[in-house]
Amino acid sequence: MSSITNPADITPARTAGAASADAGARRRAMIAWAGVALLLLALALLPFLLKNYRVFQLTLVLIYAIAVLGLNMLTGYNGQISLGHGAFYATGAYVAAILMERYGIPYWGTLPVAFLVCLVLGFLMGFPALRLGGLYLALATFALAVAMPQMLKWKGIEHWTGGVQGIVLAKPEAPFDFSLFGADLSADRWLFIFTLCIAALMFWLAGNLMRGRVGRALVAIRDHPIAASAMGINLPMFKSLTFGISAAYTGVAGALGGITVAFVAPDSFPAFLSLSLLVGVVVGGLGTIWGAVFGAIFIQFVPNIAEEISKSAPAAIYGICLIGLMYLAPTGVMGILRKVLGRLRRR
């Protein structure tokens, strides 16, 4: 006759196992945070080892990473396809330029305003998007991207936007003198460090948002909208808010881009910019946070490499690179990294 185990004997063992698992999770979290801190420190020191032009390019990578992250929150996590985020990028750039040029507001003070303006515009854009989906939403947002350069040239707002000539800005200088490895803290190096801090903040906020209840609700809406609605998720509100937050992220990236380039003009924001941001989302990996970094690297450097390879047909080289990458990594760069890490863990 088999003996029955006393529940009192099982409880301490389970409690000890749970405590051990919690300790392991905390230890892994501490290691992860230490790794992130070391990475940020290395990136902060990197501009002092490079020339100003390379630092400028890396700053643009960080800026595009913020914009791609915002679009990925909308497309990768929520399933709404947008081809008009270049318009929000332009809006953020012009908000920063107008506030700096017309009102003398410091460059760092323009970022919250660009965030709020694009948040409201994106939220309002989200309401028409509720009745559209798939390719219809993509075409509607693409119309916004096509119309934005012409709208910025309208004579009714030329006093603010500068019309065809645009607005020339003064690149902000570093607030203090500093030198390292024989290199001074120039304007480009300071903007890189400043943009790195903003990018770290935006990625941290996005990571916490997507790992929480909001992120799970967005994924549920993307995968099974009817089931998500039956579970009590407010689809119209979540879709509109996601569109607004996505546009706000892109607006902050646009403001940083205008400050870094120190010039904004309507022709600086063609419709191809929106397509490039979507390319960055797909290349990095749909529904991933860190994939935005790899997508931004592709956006910034692959066109330059294509032009170096062929001066006569850089677009053809760019297309070949994109087709090859999609063939080799259909789930994006993050998909490859996940497979590699999975195999290493199994071994």
PyMOL commands that set and color helices and strands:
alter all, ss='L'
color gray80, all
select helices_A, chain A and resi 7-49+52-77+85-103+107-129+135-152+155-161+163-165+187-211+213-223+225-230+235-261+266-268+271-284+291-309+314-328+332-346
alter helices_A, ss='H'
color red, helices_A
select strands_A, chain A and resi 167-168+179-180+183-184+263-264
alter strands_A, ss='S'
color yellow, strands_A
deselect
rebuild
show_as cartoon
